[in-house]
Amino acid sequence: MLIVMQHNALPGDIDRVCGVIRELGYEPRAMPGAERTAVGITGNDRPIDADRFEGLPGVREVLRVSSPYKLVSREWQPANTVVTLGTGVRIGDGSVVVMGGPCAVESEEQLMRAAEFVAATGVRVLRGGAFKPRTSPYGFQGLGLEGLKLLAKARERFGLAIVTEAIDAESAQWVAEYADLVQIGARNMQNFALLKQVGRLGKPVMLKRGPSATIKEWLLAAEYIACEGNSQIILCERGIRGFDDSTRNVLDLTAIPVAKGLSHLPVMADPSHGTGRRDKVTPMARAAVAAGADGVIVEMHPEPERALSDGAQSLHPGEFASMVRQVAAVAGVLGRGF
């Protein structure tokens, strides 16, 4: 439920509304706007009588929020959320953002080569996994804390923002210390304890969609983060599980405009995991931007044939540069910045 205040409502009027919400056992969230303030109610699992608010001084109208995910819904906030990283990169402002780099941080030499090339293409966000939750326990699990330190070194040397994955409460604390954007991978989309943890870290979060998750479940997962006070959330479509083994996953492009219609949060796309095939990454990156994605996150390795993780879907440096040019061209046709 949203209580919309009159444009000339006094601070005392807003405080009175918040007090009634607390008396009912719920949590008020005041949201000052350009013209008027709205007060949202969270924590309610049943309908609330609008009569408790409609007669209060300064109240203009009471609106019911029908979505089970309240804080991240368009009903709650019609305007787009813009997520700003520590380096000044803005995601969700209408421009297209590319994030690129290796699936995993393997060594200082490998990461610096990748970061140097990413920066040379004009891309301003470096991706790289320090912690790697792998399907097989025998797969490369990442360098851990040492990998985070190398990512921070790359940021300092090349001026790139860093996005990397947290896999549990301990790694989340480290990622928040070293990175600009905390990634929650598909396997952890419904790890609710971890979602609550990253919601309290004070860092922007990118939430990848689980391979079998509905859009509703995806948005409810984002709600867990928002409920902890963090509204700087980016959704990322990275492919859902299908029956055809021609590609690793099915990149659900329809989910991009659907999610943007239901939620005010930015939506990225991951064509690398969405296809699992190097030759399909660039066309699906173009398609994702055409579908309205706020950006793409793509895997690039200096030598994909020697990659310790996901080499088959990692672009060569030249292919990455070509992908960036093509995505920028699509953005230009649509009148969007890059």
C-alpha positions, -999 to 999 in steps of 0.1 A, spaced: 0 0 0 11 35 -8 -1 66 10 3 96 -14 6 129 5 -6 163 -8 21 185 -22 17 209 7 17 182 34 37 192 65 65 171 80 41 164 110 15 150 86 40 125 72 52 116 107 16 110 118 10 86 88 43 68 97 31 65 133 -2 49 123 17 24 102 40 15 131 9 11 154 -4 -15 129 29 -34 133 44 -26 99 73 -6 86 68 28 69 91 40 41 88 76 32 98 84 -4 101 121 -11 94 130 -47 97 160 -69 61 171 -63 50 152 -33 59 125 -8 46 90 -8 48 67 22 49 29 16 40 1 39 62 -30 41 60 -61 62 22 -66 57 11 -101 46 -26 -92 46 -48 -63 34 -48 -31 53 -79 -9 58 -74 22 38 -98 41 60 -71 43 87 -52 67 64 -77 84 41 -89 109 67 -55 119 81 -43 155 75 -22 159 44 -32 126 28 -41 129 -9 -49 92 -18 -43 56 -8 -31 32 -35 -30 -6 -32 1 -23 -45 -10 -56 -60 24 -70 -67 38 -95 -41 72 -77 -47 65 -42 -35 97 -23 -32 110 -33 -66 77 -29 -85 66 -1 -109 35 4 -88 57 14 -59 81 35 -79 72 45 -115 106 62 -122 136 41 -133 162 34 -107 197 44 -117 225 24 -101 257 43 -97 290 25 -92 319 39 -72 337 50 -104 308 70 -116 294 45 -141 256 48 -142 233 18 -151 197 24 -159 198 60 -171 189 51 -207 225 45 -219 240 11 -226 267 -3 -204 291 -31 -213 309 -52 -187 336 -75 -198 365 -97 -187 374 -133 -179 351 -158 -163 377 -164 -136 407 -145 -123 435 -170 -130 467 -150 -125 479 -114 -124 493 -116 -159 461 -130 -174 439 -104 -156 460 -74 -164 461 -84 -201 423 -87 -200 418 -54 -181 441 -35 -204 421 -46 -234 387 -40 -218 398 -4 -210 412 1 -245 378 -7 -260 362 21 -239 344 -4 -216 344 9 -180 334 -22 -160 357 -53 -156 342 -86 -147 361 -115 -132 354 -143 -108 375 -146 -76 351 -172 -61 338 -198 -86 309 -221 -76 313 -249 -101 290 -278 -109 319 -302 -105 339 -301 -73 370 -308 -94 366 -276 -115 387 -245 -109 372 -228 -78 389 -194 -82 417 -177 -63 395 -163 -36 408 -134 -16 439 -132 -37 417 -129 -68 399 -99 -52 432 -82 -45 442 -86 -82 408 -72 -93 414 -42 -71 449 -38 -86 434 -38 -121 408 -11 -110 436 11 -97 458 6 -128 431 10 -155 403 30 -138 377 2 -142 348 -5 -119 348 -41 -107 320 -67 -106 326 -101 -91 305 -128 -74 299 -135 -37 290 -171 -29 284 -170 9 283 -146 38 321 -146 43 329 -139 6 302 -113 5 321 -92 31 353 -95 11 336 -87 -22 320 -56 -7 354 -44 5 372 -49 -28 346 -46 -56 322 -19 -68 293 -43 -77 284 -75 -58 272 -102 -81 248 -129 -69 250 -158 -93 222 -179 -107 228 -207 -83 223 -184 -53 193 -164 -66 171 -180 -39 198 -182 -12 177 -159 10 202 -156 38 228 -144 13 204 -120 -3 197 -105 31 234 -103 38 243 -84 6 213 -61 12 230 -49 43 264 -43 28 258 -9 13 271 -18 -21 252 -22 -54 241 -57 -62 236 -75 -95 211 -104 -92 213 -131 -119 181 -150 -127 182 -187 -117 181 -212 -145 146 -224 -136 132 -192 -120 101 -175 -131 102 -137 -135 80 -134 -103 105 -155 -83 134 -134 -97 117 -101 -86 108 -116 -52 145 -125 -48 153 -88 -55 127 -78 -29 148 -97 -2 177 -74 -10 155 -42 -11 139 -51 22 173 -48 39 175 -11 27 195 -15 -5 177 -1 -35 208 -2 -58 199 -35 -75 205 -46 -111 186 -76 -125 205 -98 -150 190 -123 -174 215 -150 -180 195 -178 -196 170 -204 -184 171 -242 -187 156 -256 -219 153 -290 -235 175 -284 -266 213 -289 -261 223 -268 -291 231 -240 -266 240 -241 -229 209 -222 -219 180 -203 -235 186 -166 -233 151 -153 -225 151 -120 -243 114 -116 -236 122 -114 -199 140 -81 -205 110 -59 -215 87 -79 -191 110 -73 -161 114 -36 -171 76 -33 -173 71 -48 -139 100 -33 -120 119 0 -119 152 -18 -116 178 -18 -144 180 -51 -164 213 -64 -179 218 -95 -201 245 -122 -200 248 -137 -235 279 -156 -226 261 -179 -201 229 -175 -220 243 -193 -250 275 -210 -239 288 -206 -274 314 -180 -285 298 -175 -320 264 -168 -305 275 -142 -279 277 -111 -302 244 -116 -320 226 -122 -287 243 -91 -272 229 -71 -301 195 -86 -296 195 -79 -259 202 -42 -264 175 -41 -291 151 -57 -266 158 -28 -241 186 -42 -219 205 -15 -199 237 -33 -208 254 -67 -213 280 -86 -193 303 -106 -215 332 -130 -210 364 -122 -227 398 -140 -222 432 -131 -237 436 -168 -247 402 -186 -244 418 -219 -254 438 -218 -222 410 -206 -199 404 -225 -167 367 -218 -168 341 -213 -196 367 -210 -224 341 -221 -250 319 -191 -244 347 -165 -239 354 -141 -267 389 -135 -281 400 -99 -276 393 -90 -312 359 -105 -311 352 -85 -279 361 -53 -296 339 -61 -325 310 -69 -302 314 -36 -284 313 -17 -317 282 -36 -328 264 -31 -295 272 6 -296 258 8 -332 225 -8 -320 223 16 -292 229 45 -316 201 34 -339 178 34 -308 189 69 -298 206 56 -267 239 66 -253 268 42 -248 
